[in-house]
């Protein structure tokens, strides 16, 4: 049964965390004066025009008032205008950048999960054999390799030297999320999918391996074998299901890692996703975009986590949500 | 049974006296050896004395080996004099550790990188701190005999730059970890021991920090510190006081500010489980103060996972610092660092003849991170084999 009280409690906590994220984001962006209105109009702009723009953007108010106003506007879904791209709404910019990053984020997650579960499972099943050693080595290297360097290696080796993949795809974001396009465009973004997916793959392989090792030593596995079930059934039906719990639970954390990865890797691949947008906004002090990106992304991750936790209590009645 | 416990009281007294005198001698010899080491390091092994790169390498190797034997014999002398029988946990630890080949590899690479970083000015064939305008004729050359890894855009030797880059990477990795772990331990102890609203507040802060990807948080802090003249000025002044270039110090502060959550969570959780143990009650009933209980009983029992986590996070911070520099937010351009070399490599990544610019700094970076990760894993297995391995 889904515990309603628990969901309400989690939602309340999520709102509190969002508030904290907003406060940190606001403090870190607005505390820096670096005049965005002057920057937007150029150094030669006259004083009146700059002041008019500051008033239009609400920058002349005292900080606590700005803090309140921004929060209220954000909740009312009025996210204002970008400081850098004059006249463009923040909502419009985010709507054009999010689908792209989400596209390769989803595929990286798919790549990571599809690769890591068999590898981790086999490694745990054949513990201390060459397969196990290989999986440990792969996951250690995968965790340790900096994603931007991996991206550069992929470009240099796969794209330039062997000419297997293309690096600068110009794909309209609309077709990414249509039916055949979702699958056919994988080749265009192959490089970045592998780059972002490797670190997740390494983490998930480690996790699958260790949780499978734990599960395989449980008594119900011995029981299943004693019943005379086929080894295949024991591993795939009894062990795998329980071994996957930590992997699926960490999907939200994986999404967080993907955002952190996209910030650097999109620069390497020259893609205009949210990672590149974030870096550019930080450098040009584009406050509305910084705040909106931080909040939308963290809200997304918090809700993914919540959905995963709730669906667990539905699938596995032993999981008690408190 | 230890031999000397069969001694008579008079003999024991003589033995204790002998031990005290021997230990004084050992201490004096140890100090002299260290002093000689430091002195000769400056006088013998400077660039001017030895011309050939190879000779210098052999010289430094032999020099290190020489002092290694000295220290080893001093240690033997010490352990002979202070012989005591006990089940040796250190020996057990090393036995377990050496079985893990990946961890031994990690230890070896980590020590090598540390030596390379410390002795970079002696080992590097070119002094890249002092740029010569005549080097421009070497601009972008591929690996040759004189430039083992090739040269950069400005003609500086890539191998020397990689060696110097190790200094900044290790400073970041180890320094940030040390600060983060110290803050984390203090906050974790406070939260776990006192509980109540302090604990709830710190837990909330931890949740908020964890809601950001670490790199994104650090970039945001960097952006704020760099854009605010007053803040930047004050941080830079502290940096100048510590003799660190301004932008580098800002990056260091930005990383350290949020690096405490890992150690904090470990210590807090451990305190919660340890404080219910009976020996804490026993200590309390004997009148031990809060400070003694925290440092002597709780901290000592929860340090193992923190050590392991610290070793693994050194690699993570090295990557984060390199990413920052790669994006142009980290170390000053004048300081040789792997991130900056790679960002130069990225500009030429589509031209295969300049691949050395991408390959070598990246290899150094990856090997260093890999070394600390595997080392941490080996430590975890050796220190506490029952510890679960699926935490993040």
Interface residues (C-beta under 8 A of the other chain):
Chain A: X13 X16 X17 X20 X21 X24 X25 X27 X28 X29 X31 X32 X33 X34 X136 X137 X140 X141 X143 X144 X145 X146 X148 X149 X152 X153 X155 X156 X159 X160 X161 X167 X203 X206 X207 X210 X211 X214 X246 X250 X253 X256 X257 X259 X260 X263 X264 X267 X268 X278 X279 X282 X283 X285 X290 X294 X298 X301 X302
Chain B: X102 X204 X205 X207 X208 X211 X212 X213 X214 X215 X216 X217 X219 X220 X221 X222 X223 X224 X225 X226 X227 X228 X229 X231 X315 X319 X322 X323 X326 X327 X342 X345 X346 X349 X350 X351 X352 X355 X358 X362 X365 X366 X369 X370 X373 X374 X377 X388 X389 X390 X392
